[in-house]
Amino acid sequence: MGKFLVVMITGILGYFMMNKDEDLYYWAIPVLIAAIFAFAVAHTFFSVYEIGIDTIFICFAEDETKNDGTAGREYYMSKNLMQWVENSGEALKNLKKKKGQQRAQAKAANSGDVVEMEAK
């Protein structure tokens, strides 16, 4: 999505910049070349960003397996990263629970039974 947005913005800006020049007869070719280069730059940038994020998560997983938080084996990850991962795990559990409830409701609706939702 980000690459597409970069290419589209480059193409639109290139169109408006090239369209102002009355001496230029073929504006589409330079705009197309600029869009291709914009895609290449965006792809490279987002790939490096993705590798950085993957590296952080690999280091997190390695830290989880090697250390347990006790004295002498403290975690190297930041407290914010640890809290974020724990919150993500809880959110995934809640999502799976909600999907299970929705499936049960769909089965009950198909069979004619009524299933009550759990109140929180």
Buried (B, 14 or more C-beta within 10 A) or exposed (E): EEBEEBBEEBBEEBBEBBEEEEEEEEBEEEBEEBBEEBBEBBBEEBEEEEEEEEEEEEEBEEBBEEBEEEEEEEBEBEEEBBEEBEEEEEEEEEEEEEEEEEEEBEEEEEEEEEEEEEEE
